[in-house]
């Protein structure tokens, strides 16, 4: 039974879901890094919020860890490259708090438009400064959306309901999606020049860091109001304060800061500035939603192989997993075969899908091929880190899909390019479940791929099979199955024999000594 550690405070429903799905779970929170290191080795999964820091050092002690699940969208507290190198899937729940965060942005927009925090403080201080707080309407104003993903699209929908005009800057926003959202796609400079309100909804990357820099803030309309509920670092806080002090920026509301907790920000006390302590995801509904989602995602992965919202692996839904599982088994075996039979450096691996398999998600299949191939060279490889290892070794990976059927209803071919040229193996599924080899280096041959096997290339001549059988019998080797293929009569033949025990070096010496043998190798699946 898989075992999961919940190391941060989380809604109790998360633990209930794990247990309902057959996963053992411990809820142990507040541990120091040293304490976590000491205990993490016994767990298959780690469920966290923002408090636990999943560092390279902790991962080094997590010898059984298969998945880290972050209940929330931000994974700044997880060393994703280190997790990927170790073969650990990292998941988050990007949609569990989307509505909550979007609503917080809208709330801050209203707070700025009507100066609500200052008006509240003034009124509760016994003043009645009705003429001091002259707000603005949102109706007919232009909202500039920087980032039009999941949260941004919800903000746009709410803003349109308030009769605002929405312009959006997002390099990944297609014209079709913009039309569907009811927004106008613009450049960043156009947005800065036109927006009455600007709200940010992008991750913090090298491309988005300080996207509202001093230079860009200077391009905005006088009196613009800025809201950031996304990530600290998207706005140059010093430039923002200068803009507020000068009056060029009419107001700003930040839920996130470069340094958190933000207990001494120079922005504090600045007129027309509103701040909240990273409350974007802080509603009862959101806390329950992200806890439920992370537990469901991790349980799906540990129990059925489903991968949802992973940051370092192709997604594979729990519904897709059963259908893809036999193809992934075939892919891994074909990758293993080509890895065991190919010598010398390989600079390219191509995965060709034909027929029914071409209609499926190709990424998990390619990852399975790479995993099988690389396992012949290193033991610490799986589907998570295989693409990373292949890239680090300079191996080009290609995916080719052909939906038309050939000789088989479904066919998967793995080809590798070496200095001596390209070699390929191909396989199919028997009964849509059992992996079956159908071609080996250009030779038609049908063989099961299971257990230890003896691979022999020989001259096609009368009497060879008898001599081989005698040699195996004298060596005490029992043959399970026997598969033969050849290019032409009297030419080169290929033999694949499944045997009951591992192929030893002594057995290979005996087989190689037989007349007509060109190659003899032991394989294991």
C-alpha positions in Angstrom: 0.0 0.0 0.0 1.5 3.4 -1.0 2.2 5.8 1.9 1.8 9.6 1.9 3.0 12.2 4.3 1.0 15.4 4.7 3.6 17.8 6.1 1.7 21.1 6.2 -1.7 21.9 7.7 -4.4 20.9 5.2 -8.1 20.5 5.3 -9.0 17.1 6.9 -10.8 16.0 3.8 -7.4 15.4 2.1 -6.4 12.6 4.5 -9.9 11.1 4.2 -9.6 11.0 0.4 -6.2 9.2 0.6 -7.6 6.6 2.9 -10.8 6.1 0.8 -8.6 5.5 -2.2 -6.4 2.9 -0.5 -3.4 5.1 0.4 -1.9 5.0 3.9 -1.4 8.6 5.2 0.3 10.3 8.1 -0.4 13.9 9.0 2.8 15.3 10.7 3.2 19.0 10.4 5.7 21.6 11.7 8.8 19.5 11.3 12.3 21.0 10.8 14.2 20.2 7.6 16.4 17.9 9.6 13.4 16.1 11.0 11.8 15.8 7.6 15.0 14.4 6.2 15.0 11.7 8.8 11.5 10.5 8.1 10.9 11.1 4.4 12.6 7.9 3.3 9.6 5.7 4.1 7.0 7.7 2.1 5.9 7.3 -1.6 4.2 10.7 -1.6 4.5 14.1 0.1 1.6 16.5 0.2 2.5 20.1 1.1 1.3 23.7 1.1 3.7 26.6 1.2 5.5 25.9 4.5 7.5 22.8 3.7 10.6 23.4 1.6 11.3 20.5 -0.7 15.0 21.0 -1.2 17.7 19.0 -3.0 18.9 17.8 0.4 15.5 16.6 1.5 15.0 14.9 -1.9 18.3 13.1 -1.5 16.9 11.3 1.6 13.5 10.6 -0.1 14.6 7.2 -1.5 11.1 5.9 -2.1 9.4 9.2 -3.0 7.4 9.1 -6.3 5.3 12.3 -6.1 5.2 15.7 -4.4 1.8 17.4 -4.5 1.4 21.1 -3.8 -2.1 22.1 -2.6 -2.1 25.4 -4.4 -0.6 26.9 -7.6 2.9 28.2 -6.5 5.7 25.7 -6.3 8.5 28.1 -5.4 9.2 25.9 -2.4 10.0 22.8 -4.5 13.3 22.2 -6.2 11.7 21.0 -9.4 15.0 20.3 -11.3 16.3 18.2 -8.4 12.9 16.3 -8.2 13.0 15.7 -11.9 16.6 14.4 -11.8 15.5 12.0 -9.1 12.4 10.8 -11.0 9.9 12.4 -8.6 6.7 13.9 -10.2 5.8 17.4 -9.0 2.1 18.3 -9.1 0.2 21.4 -8.2 -3.5 22.4 -8.2 -3.7 25.4 -10.5 -7.5 25.6 -10.7 -8.5 25.0 -7.0 -8.1 28.6 -6.0 -8.6 30.3 -9.4 -12.0 31.8 -8.6 -10.9 32.9 -5.2 -7.8 34.7 -6.5 -9.8 36.3 -9.4 -12.5 37.5 -6.9 -9.7 39.0 -4.7 -8.4 41.0 -7.7 -11.9 42.3 -8.4 -12.3 43.2 -4.7 -9.1 45.2 -4.7 -10.2 46.9 -7.9 -13.3 48.1 -6.1 -11.3 49.1 -3.0 -9.1 51.3 -5.2 -11.9 52.7 -7.2 -13.9 53.8 -4.1 -11.0 54.3 -1.6 -12.7 51.9 0.8 -9.8 51.2 3.3 -9.1 54.9 3.8 -12.8 55.8 4.0 -13.4 53.0 6.5 -10.5 54.2 8.7 -11.6 57.8 8.5 -15.2 57.0 9.4 -14.3 54.7 12.3 -12.0 57.5 13.6 -15.1 59.6 14.1 -14.7 61.7 11.0 -17.4 62.2 8.3 -15.3 63.2 5.3 -17.9 62.6 2.7 -16.3 65.1 0.2 -12.8 63.7 0.7 -13.4 60.3 -0.9 -14.4 60.9 -4.4 -14.2 57.6 -6.2 -14.5 56.5 -9.8 -16.9 54.1 -11.6 -15.7 50.9 -13.1 -18.4 51.0 -15.8 -16.9 51.9 -19.2 -13.4 51.9 -17.9 -10.6 49.9 -19.6 -9.1 47.0 -17.7 -5.6 46.0 -18.9 -5.1 42.3 -18.3 -1.4 41.2 -18.1 -1.7 37.4 -18.4 -4.9 35.8 -19.8 -4.6 32.3 -18.5 -7.1 30.6 -16.1 -7.3 33.3 -13.4 -6.9 36.1 -15.9 -9.8 34.8 -18.0 -12.1 34.7 -14.9 -11.1 38.3 -14.1 -11.9 39.2 -17.6 -15.3 37.6 -17.4 -16.2 39.4 -14.2 -14.9 42.7 -15.5 -17.1 42.4 -18.6 -20.0 41.7 -16.3 -19.2 45.1 -14.7 -19.4 46.7 -18.2 -15.7 47.3 -18.5 -13.7 47.0 -21.7 -10.9 44.5 -21.4 -7.6 44.5 -23.3 -5.2 41.7 -22.7 -1.4 41.2 -23.2 -0.4 37.6 -23.2 2.1 36.1 -25.8 0.2 32.8 -25.6 -3.2 34.2 -26.2 -4.5 33.2 -29.6 -6.9 35.4 -31.6 -9.5 32.7 -31.3 -9.2 32.5 -27.5 -9.3 36.3 -27.2 -12.6 36.4 -29.2 -14.0 33.6 -27.1 -13.1 35.6 -23.9 -14.5 38.8 -25.3 -11.2 40.7 -24.9 -9.0 42.6 -27.3 -5.5 41.2 -27.7 -2.9 44.1 -27.6 0.8 44.6 -27.2 2.2 45.5 -23.8 2.8 49.1 -24.8 -0.8 49.5 -26.1 -2.1 48.1 -22.8 0.0 50.5 -20.8 -1.2 53.5 -22.8 -4.9 52.6 -22.7 -5.7 50.9 -19.4 -7.5 52.7 -16.5 -6.9 49.7 -14.3 -4.1 47.1 -14.7 -4.2 43.7 -13.1 -1.5 41.1 -13.3 -2.0 37.3 -13.6 1.3 35.7 -14.8 3.9 33.5 -13.1 7.2 35.0 -12.1 9.8 34.1 -14.8 12.8 35.8 -16.3 10.5 37.2 -18.9 7.9 38.6 -16.5 10.1 39.8 -13.7 9.5 43.6 -13.2 7.2 43.6 -16.2 5.9 46.8 -14.7 9.3 48.4 -14.4 10.0 52.1 -13.9 10.2 52.4 -17.7 6.9 50.7 -18.3 5.1 52.4 -15.4 6.1 55.7 -17.1 4.2 54.6 -20.2 0.9 54.3 -18.3 -2.0 56.7 -18.3 -2.0 59.3 -15.6 -4.2 58.1 -12.8 -3.9 54.4 -13.6 -4.7 52.0 -10.8 -2.6 48.8 -10.5 -3.6 45.5 -8.9 -1.2 42.5 -8.3 -2.6 39.3 -6.8 -0.2 37.0 -8.8 3.5 37.0 -7.7 5.8 39.5 -5.9 8.4 40.7 -8.3 6.1 41.5 -11.3 6.0 45.1 -10.2 9.1 47.3 -9.4 8.0 48.3 -5.9 10.3 51.3 -5.6 9.1 52.6 -9.0 5.5 52.0 -7.9 6.0 54.1 -4.7 7.6 56.9 -6.8 4.6 56.8 -9.1 2.1 57.0 -6.2 4.1 59.8 -4.6 4.1 61.8 -7.8 0.5 61.3 -8.4 1.1 59.7 -11.9 -0.3 56.4 -10.5 -3.7 56.9 -9.0 -3.7 53.9 -6.8 -2.2 50.5 -6.3 -3.2 47.3 -4.5 -0.8 44.5 -3.8 -1.6 41.1 -2.3 2.0 39.9 -3.0 5.4 41.3 -2.4 9.0 40.7 -3.4 9.8 39.8 0.2 7.2 38.0 2.3 6.1 38.3 5.0 6.2 42.0 4.1 6.4 43.6 7.5 8.3 46.8 6.6 7.6 47.6 3.0 8.4 51.2 2.0 5.0 51.2 0.3 3.2 51.1 3.6 1.6 54.4 4.5 1.7 55.7 0.9 -1.5 57.4 0.0 -3.8 55.4 -2.3 -2.1 52.2 -1.5 -4.0 49.1 -0.4 -2.3 45.9 0.8 -3.3 42.4 1.9 -1.1 39.6 3.3 -1.2 37.2 0.3 -4.9 36.4 0.6 -5.6 35.5 -3.0 -6.3 31.9 -2.2 -7.5 32.4 1.3 -11.2 31.5 1.3 -12.7 28.5 3.0 -13.8 27.1 -0.3 -10.4 27.4 -1.9 -8.6 25.7 1.1 -11.0 22.8 0.8 -10.8 22.6 -3.0 -7.0 22.5 -3.2 -6.7 19.9 -0.4 -9.3 17.7 -2.2 -7.6 18.2 -5.6 -4.1 17.4 -4.4 -5.3 14.3 -2.6 -7.2 13.1 -5.6 -4.3 13.7 -8.0 -1.7 12.0 -5.8 -4.0 9.0 -5.1 -4.7 8.7 -8.9 -1.0 8.6 -9.6 0.0 6.2 -6.8 -2.9 3.8 -7.4 -3.5 3.9 -11.2 -0.7 5.9 -12.8 -2.8 8.9 -13.7 -0.8 12.2 -13.9 -2.7 15.5 -13.6 -1.3 19.0 -13.4 2.3 17.7 -13.3 5.0 20.3 -13.8 7.8 17.9 -14.9 5.9 15.1 -16.7 3.2 14.9 -19.5 -0.3 14.8 -18.0 -2.0 11.4 -18.1 -5.6 11.4 -16.8 -6.8 8.5 -14.7 -9.2 7.7 -17.5 -6.4 7.7 -20.1 -4.0 5.6 -18.0 -5.7 2.2 -18.4 -5.9 2.6 -22.2 -2.3 3.9 -22.4 -0.8 1.4 -19.9 -0.3 -1.5 -22.4 1.1 0.8 -25.0 3.5 2.2 -22.5 4.6 -1.3 -21.5 5.2 -2.1 -25.2 7.1 1.2 -25.6 9.4 0.5 -22.6 10.2 -3.0 -23.9 11.0 -1.8 -27.4 13.2 1.0 -26.0 14.9 -1.6 -23.8 15.4 -4.0 -26.7 17.0 -1.3 -29.0 19.1 -0.2 -26.0 20.4 -3.7 -25.3 21.1 -4.5 -29.0 22.7 -1.2 -30.1 26.3 -0.4 -29.4 28.1 2.9 -29.7 26.8 6.4 -29.3 23.3 7.3 -30.3 22.4 10.8 -31.2 18.7 10.4 -32.1 15.7 8.3 -31.1 12.6 8.4 -33.1 9.2 7.1 -31.9 6.8 6.3 -34.8 3.2 5.6 -34.0 0.9 4.1 -36.6 -2.8 3.3 -36.5 -4.7 3.2 -33.2 -1.7 4.2 -31.1 -1.3 7.4 -33.1 -4.7 8.6 -31.7 -3.3 8.5 -28.1 -1.3 11.0 -26.1 2.2 10.6 -27.4 4.2 12.1 -24.6 3.8 9.2 -22.0 4.6 6.7 -24.8 7.8 8.6 -25.7 8.8 8.9 -22.1 8.3 5.1 -21.7 10.5 4.5 -24.7 13.3 6.7 -23.3 12.9 5.1 -19.9 13.3 1.6 -21.3 16.3 2.6 -23.5 18.1 4.5 -20.7 17.6 1.7 -18.1 20.1 -0.3 -20.1 22.7 2.3 -19.2 21.7 3.6 -15.8 19.5 2.1 -13.0 18.2 5.5 -11.6 15.9 6.3 -14.5 12.1 6.4 -14.9 9.5 8.1 -17.0 10.0 11.4 -15.1 13.7 11.9 -15.5 14.2 9.9 -18.8 13.5 12.9 -21.1 15.8 15.1 -19.0 18.7 12.5 -19.1 18.3 12.1 -22.8 18.5 15.9 -23.3 21.5 16.1 -21.1 23.2 13.4 -23.2 22.5 15.3 -26.4 20.0 12.8 -27.7 17.5 14.2 -30.2 14.0 12.8 -29.6 11.5 12.8 -32.5 7.8 11.8 -32.5 6.1 10.8 -35.8 2.4 9.9 -35.9 0.5 8.3 -38.8 -3.1 7.6 -38.1 -3.6 5.3 -41.2 -3.2 1.6 -40.5 -0.5 -0.5 -42.2 -0.1 -4.2 -41.8 -1.2 -3.9 -38.2 -4.2 -2.2 -36.6 -1.7 -0.5 -34.3 2.1 -0.3 -34.5 4.9 1.3 -32.5 8.4 1.6 -34.0 11.5 2.8 -32.2 14.4 3.8 -34.4 17.9 4.9 -33.2 20.6 6.7 -35.2 24.2 5.8 -34.7 27.4 6.3 -36.5 26.7 3.1 -38.5 23.2 4.3 -39.5 19.7 3.8 -38.3 18.3 0.6 -36.7 14.7 0.0 -35.6 12.4 -2.4 -33.8 8.7 -2.5 -34.1 5.9 -4.0 -32.0 2.2 -4.2 -31.6 -0.3 -5.4 -29.0 -1.8 -8.8 -29.1 -5.4 -8.7 -28.0 -4.9 -5.0 -27.2 -2.9 -5.9 -24.1 0.1 -8.2 -24.6 3.3 -6.6 -26.1 4.5 -8.4 -29.2 7.6 -7.8 -31.3 6.9 -7.9 -35.1 10.1 -6.5 -36.6 13.7 -6.5 -35.6 16.3 -4.5 -37.5 14.4 -5.0 -40.8 13.6 -8.7 -40.2 10.0 -9.7 -39.8 9.7 -11.8 -36.6 6.9 -12.3 -34.1 7.9 -12.8 -30.5 6.7 -12.2 -27.0 8.8 -9.8 -25.0 9.1 -11.3 -21.5 11.8 -12.6 -19.2 15.4 -13.6 -20.3 15.9 -14.2 -24.0 18.7 -15.4 -26.3 19.2 -13.3 -29.5 21.2 -15.0 -32.3 22.0 -13.8 -35.8 23.2 -16.6 -38.0 23.6 -17.8 -41.6 20.4 -19.4 -42.8 21.6 -23.0 -43.5 20.2 -26.5 -42.9 21.0 -28.1 -39.6 21.7 -24.9 -37.6 18.6 -25.1 -35.4 19.4 -28.6 -34.5 23.0 -27.7 -33.5 21.7 -24.8 -31.4 19.1 -27.0 -29.7 21.8 -29.6 -28.9 24.1 -26.9 -27.5 21.4 -25.5 -25.3 20.4 -28.9 -24.1 24.0 -29.8 -23.2 24.2 -26.6 -21.2 21.0 -27.5 -19.3 19.0 -24.5 -20.8 15.3 -25.0 -21.2 13.6 -23.2 -24.1 10.3 -21.5 -23.4 9.4 -20.1 -26.9 11.3 -20.1 -30.2 10.9 -17.4 -32.8 12.6 -17.3 -36.2 12.8 -14.7 -38.9 15.0 -14.1 -42.0 15.5 -11.6 -44.8 15.8 -14.2 -47.6 16.4 -17.9 -48.0 20.0 -18.7 -47.5 20.7 -15.2 -46.2 20.8 -13.9 -42.7 18.4 -15.3 -40.1 17.4 -14.0 -36.6 16.5 -16.2 -33.7 14.8 -15.1 -30.5 14.5 -17.7 -27.8 12.9 -17.2 -24.4 14.7 -19.3 -21.8 13.9 -20.2 -18.2 17.1 -18.8 -16.7 19.4 -15.8 -17.3 21.7 -16.1 -20.3 25.2 -16.6 -18.9 28.5 -15.7 -20.4 29.5 -19.4 -20.7 26.3 -20.1 -22.7 27.0 -17.2 -25.0 30.6 -18.5 -25.6 29.2 -22.0 -26.6 26.6 -20.4 -28.9 29.1 -18.1 -30.6 31.3 -21.1 -31.3 28.7 -22.8 -33.4 29.3 -22.6 -37.2 27.4 -19.8 -38.9 26.8 -17.7 -35.8 27.4 -14.0 -36.4 26.0 -12.5 -33.2 24.7 -13.9 -29.9 23.5 -11.9 -27.0 21.4 -12.2 -23.9 18.4 -10.0 -23.4 16.2 -9.4 -20.4 12.8 -7.9 -20.1 
